[in-house]
Amino acid sequence: MSSLTEIDQRYMAAAERLARRGLGRVWPNPSVAALIVRDDAGGQSYIAGRGVTSRPGMAHAEVNALTQAGEAARGATCYVTLEPCSHFGRTPPCANALMNAGVKRVVIGMLDPNPRVSGRGVRMLEAAGVEVVVGVRENTIRHLYTGFSLRQLKHRPEVFLKIAVSRDGYIGRKGCGQVRISGDLSMRKVHGFRAAYDAILVGSGTALADDPQLTCRLPGLSGRSPVRVVVDRCARLPLDSKLVRTCVDVAVWLLCGNDAPVERIEALGAAGVNIIRVPATESGIAPSVILSALATRGITRVMVEGGARLASSFLSAELVDDLCVVTGDIEIGAGGISALHGLELANVMSGPTFERVGAGLFGPDRYIYLRRRGA
């Protein structure tokens, strides 16, 4: 292993920022970024090639960076956020590509979390005489790959729960359907969150009461909408709902019980909804079953948006990794719907499970961002 420098820290931070842009776009693969860096004639370092993970089946970050760098890769340093792969899959090993290009040094953010291959790419590079540094900015970079790691090790995706509550602690008003709680800036932030996740998840109650679209509607990011997943044990989602009417443009997956009515399943399937039948009980579909079904289909990061029962079930099962609570600048008053079912949000936020990692303002709205302790 070679020594670590301040320049290594700087370029790895740049690679990390680049990798974040691919979140939500390349599942089931992790979003990796690579930089090919070398010195010019005056001894000043510069980036000769940049690369990020392409869509599944296409080139990985290292190969894209090497292609851009061309001959400049020979004798250069490669900064890569995740250990180069060492096995043949849909594409050849990236470790081989780096060796064949003549890269003399590789700086890695973190090792592959899969214990079957972790460290193998490093050993291949070192056996070929390439200098290797591992663990640069690992404390921040590992959060990029929480979902990838969880899918590898626990067969479930990372779960991000977003809850928007009024000033008096409610998420809506009984009989009124969807109630606007957050301001414009908060809504833009939510749409930005959506663009970075593989899937967005809601319960059937939210789908029926609010008739949401669940897409990313930020300018220039309409193509970044995640897969929309509805947990609907009895397959009640209406055929004329916004979700069903737009499922050809943005995928809709419906998780229903094995005993859901056949005629409903057939009608929704004919409309283009992807039906996923799973074991269920009278009380619903267990969060662990939901996450296993999503992981089986390649999802690594899922955003849970509602409603109260679904959010509570994930919290009670201790399957929420990140929690963002946005408090709007309005009051609901009489008839307010509680944010959680059978749980107190204040107790969840102040309890031992989560620690605060961020807080601030989205315009007039306040937000608190929490992460599972030890994650």
Residue, then its C-alpha position, 0 to 999 in steps of 0.5 A: m500500500s502506498s501513502l495517502t496525500e492531501i491531493d488524494q483526499r481532494y480528488m476522492a472528494a471530487a469522485e464522490r460528488l460525481a458518483r452521487r449524480g448517478l444515484g437512482r439511475v444504475w440499479p442494481n449496480p452501485s453508482v461508482a465514479a472514477l477519475i484518471v489523474r496525472d501531472d502536466a509538464g509543469g508538475q501540476s496534476y489534472i484530470a485526464g478522464r472522468g467516468v461514472t457507472s453506465r446503465p446495467g450491462m454497459a461500461h463501468a466507471e473505470v472503463n469510461a474514465l480510461t476511454q476518455a483519458g486514452e494514452a494519458a492513462r499510462g502512468a497515471t493515478c485512478y481515483v475510484t469510489l468503490e473497489p474495482c470489480s474482479h470478476f466477469g459479469r456482464t462486463p469484464p473486470c475493471a481491475n484488468a482494464l486498469m492494469n492493461a491501461g498502464v495505470k500505476r496507482v489506484v486510490i479506492g474509497m472503500l472495498d466491495p462490501n460483498p465478502r465473496v469478492s471484497g479485497r480481490g480487486v486490490r490483490m489483483l492490482e497489487a500482484a500486477g505491481v500497481e500501487v494501491v491506497v484503500g479507505v480514502r474518505e471511507n466514512t462519507i463514501r460508505h453512505l453512498y453504498t448503504g443500499f448496495s451493501l444492504r442488498q448484498l448482505k441482508h437482501r434488502p434495500e436502503v430505506f429512506l422515510k420522509i414525513a411532512v407534518s403540519r406545525d401541530g403535528y398532522i399529515g392531513r385532515k380526515g375527509c379532505g384527501q391530500v392537504r398541502i403542508s410543505g412550501d414550494l422549496s420543500m416540494r422541490k427538495v422532495h422531488g430532488f430526493r425522488a430523483a436519487y432513489d431507485a423506487i418510491l413506496v406508498g401504501s394503498g391508503t395514500a394511493l386511494a386518498d391522494d391519487p398521487q403521481l409520485t414522479c420527479r417534476l423538477p426541470g430537466l429531471s423528468g427522466r429521473s423518476p423512480v419506479r413507483v411501488v404501491v403496497d396494495r394487499c387487495a389490488r384496489l388501485p383504480l384503473d383511472s388513477k394517475l399511477v395506472r394512467t401513466c405506468v407506461d411512461v414511468a413504471v408502477w409495481l403493485l405488491c399485493g397478497n397472493d389471495a388478491p382478487v384475480e380479476r383485479i390483478e388481471a385488469l391492472g396487469a393488462a393496463g401495464v402495472n407490474i404485479i408482484r404477488v407476495p405472502a400477506t396476512e389480514s393485517g397487511i404485507a410485512p415490511s420485510v416481505i416488501l423489501s425482500a421483493l424489491a431487492t430480488r428485483g434489483i432495487t437498492r434504495v427506496m424512499v417511503e412517502g406514506g402513509a401513516r400505517l406504512a411508515s409506522s410498520f417500517l419504523s416498528a420493524e426497525l427497517v428505516d435507515d434514514l428519516c427526514v421530518v419536514t415541519g410545514d408552516i401551517e396548522i391542520g387543527a380539528g380532524g387532523i391525521s396523526a403522522l404515525h399509527g400507534l407511535e409518537l413521532a416525537n418519541v421516534m425522533s428523540g429515541p435511541t434508534f436514530e441520531r440527528v445528522g442534519a437540520g435547517l430550513f427549506g424556506p419557511d419549513r423546518y427539517i430534521y434529518l436523522r440516521r440510524r445509529g451505527a449506520 
